[in-house]
Amino acid sequence: MDASAQKNRTGKLNVIVTIIVLCVFAFAPCAKAEEPQNDFSGLPIFGTERVYSDTLFRATQAAFVTPTEPIPQSCFGGEVLPDGLLYRSYIAAPNEPRFSSVGSYDLAKKTWRWDATLGGRVGLFRQKQPEFLNLDAWQIDLEGATMTRLDPETALDVESADYRFGLQWTARKENLSIKFGYSHISSHVGDEYLLKNPTFDRINYARESLVFGTSLQATAELRYYGEVAWANSVSGGAKPLQFQLGTEYAGIADNQMHGAPFAAVNLHLREETDFAAGLNLMTGWQWTGPNSGRTMRVGLRYYNGPSTQQEFFQRYDNQLGMGIWYDY
């Protein structure tokens, strides 16, 4: 079996394993609740994440949640296409699926670049307070994005584009969230870039990964997280292991229209760069939808480390910029 066939077979195996795990959670036998339970669907959001913990909500918001009708616990008693996420995207992670537009000036190369991301993460199915798991809720998410780098100094030529797709199982218990799933990422160099750089040695960077992450909502405004990704199918110089960790402050606005400040730091370590850390710092102002949990941010960004465009992962960026970000 040649390398290409082996890569395709491994990628399909990752997808199949993830789908099987998700189906086990979705259709495992469960019983209906006999006693009334609290319905947390109307709780406010911390950042872009609904909090399904009655205890944490009362402690931070001094509110009272009244009992409602029993929550269905049958295998088909969940919620299809739910609002909000149990495990939200990391604010300062540059390769998260979202809508964003960031203009940056490279302090070392003295050049401008424009990074635009088109994508997002959405919930497909949610089960609240499952009988067979000690959780407040679990959810299946679908994610995808195209992350493009443009050169504004040469008629906005496309330098490269990364494509990301994934299927995630996420869960929450009080202030702790976890995720597990499959993620694909591949990188492609722009046609205009190849025409202007005929000697450039294009690589076919691609990863098929299993991802596990955990997130701690320490307070209503402060969050810590860590993530590991292991790829059993790689090409174009990619290697199996990647780590990501960070912390973020997302203020809660007294008035929704006024918004609130945010600040975040993210470290991304990749085996193909000998685990040289990519440091991303962000700060600015954000607005959060009270029901949807969607968040829009504007602010400043500083990045120093291996390029966030996988086609150029052997290069280093030292960028200062500003942008706008929109998360589901």
Secondary structure, 3 states (H helix, E strand, C coil): CCHHHHHHHHHHHHHHHHHHHHHHHHHCCCCCCCCCCCCHHHCCEECCEECCCHHHHHHHHCCCCCCCCCCCCCCCCCEECCCCECCCCCCCCCCCCCEEEEEEEECCCCEEEEEEEEEEEEEEEEEECCCCCCCCEEEEEEEEEEEEEEECCCCCEEEEEEEEEEEEEEEEECCEEEEEEEEEEEEEECHHHHHHCCCCCCCCCEEEEEEEEEEEECCCCEEEEEEEEEEEEEECCCCCEEEEEEEEEECCCCCCCCCEEEEEEEEEEEHHHCCCEEEEEEEEEEEECCCCCCEEEEEEEEEEEECCCHHHCCCEEEEEEEEEEEEC
